[in-house]
Amino acid sequence: MSHQKFQSCLDACVPCVVECKHYATECLQENDIKMMVKCIQLDRQCAAICFAAAQLMSIGREQASHLSEECVEICEACAVEWENIQTNIVKNVLKYAEA
């Protein structure tokens, strides 16, 4: 199976990894890091799962579909935690994963 089947999801997952790592780093700059622990953990987990899914999708593995469901779940949790998302990255992941 070709990776082109997953292209739209790949286009969302890779930027999601970048954004999650960015947000985790930004959270570490906060004065009260203890308040940011859940957000940092979710960001790191989301980046890891989306990266793993992107790796599987890039080689066209059918199992990527299963992992993309995990991406949707963790992205939704991040969206709730982030409250006011300033980018559409998570929304894009959710949109492409549902397709």
Residue pairs with C-beta under 8 A, 6 or more apart in sequence:
1 60
1 61
1 62
2 60
3 10
3 57
3 58
3 59
3 60
5 60
6 57
6 58
6 60
6 64
6 68
8 96
8 99
9 53
9 57
9 68
9 93
9 96
9 97
9 99
10 54
10 57
10 58
11 92
11 96
12 89
12 92
12 93
12 95
12 96
12 97
13 50
13 51
13 53
13 54
13 57
13 68
13 71
13 93
14 50
14 54
15 89
15 92
16 46
16 47
16 50
16 71
16 75
16 89
16 90
16 92
16 93
17 47
17 50
17 51
17 54
19 87
19 89
19 90
20 43
20 44
20 46
20 47
20 50
20 78
21 43
21 44
21 47
23 39
23 43
23 82
24 39
24 40
24 43
24 44
24 47
27 33
27 36
27 39
27 40
27 43
28 36
28 40
30 36
33 40
38 81
39 81
39 82
42 74
42 77
42 78
42 81
43 78
45 74
46 71
46 74
46 75
46 77
46 78
49 67
49 70
49 71
49 74
50 71
50 74
50 75
50 93
52 67
53 64
53 67
53 68
53 70
53 71
56 63
56 64
56 67
57 64
57 68
68 97
69 97
71 93
71 97
72 93
72 94
72 97
72 98
75 90
75 93
75 94
76 90
76 94
78 90
79 85
79 90
79 91
82 90
85 91
